[in-house]
Amino acid sequence: VIWWLNLTSLILYLILSSITAICLQRGYRPGQRVQERADVVQNGARQVLLGWLLHYLPFYLMGRILYYHHYFPAMLFSSMLTAITWHVLLQSFDLLLSQDAARRVYKVGMMFLVLVCVYR
């Protein structure tokens, strides 16, 4: 389950990062909260993505069989990227909803992610 959650979160991060980059390139001037989240997506999470790529891609350049232990260092970075992506996404509901509703969505979303990880 964690592998699939990390994979979907990686795709979600790439979409989120692309949208953020396009908006900033077009001259959109966000508010302070949006700017802080854009900085996290563009700077902090990009370094984690680079760590994932540096641990994941070299094993495809080798002509050997890929065992599970080859994926474990990359999975650590992928899990960190998953946490950053979902944290930013769930935090962003305060831009659409009231503070109380956004707080509830954040708590329910985090509980859902924990339950998905625990589910077997």
Phi, psi and omega in degrees: 000320182295323180299315181290322177297318178295321180293314178294324178291327176296315178296318178297320178296317180298321177294313180298317180293321179295316179297317179297315180295319179295316180297317180290325178292330181277001175092015178293129179256097183283166174287179185296316180296318180292322179296320178297318179290324177295323177295321178296316181292315186280330185252303185293310183288333179295324178292322177293321176297320177297319176298319177297314180297319181293335178266339187263313187292325183300333182287341175279341178279342178278153180263032182246173176287141178264116177264169182302321185293345174288333184271345188296316177298321179292327180295326177299313178292323178295322178292323176294321178294323176299315180297316180296315183299310182290328178296312180295318181296314181290328176293330185288352178292343178289348175278338182256329186242173174291166183300316181295315179295321179294322178295320177293319178298319179298314181294316179295319179297317178293319177296321178298316179296321178295316180295325177295321180289328182278333182301141181240000000 
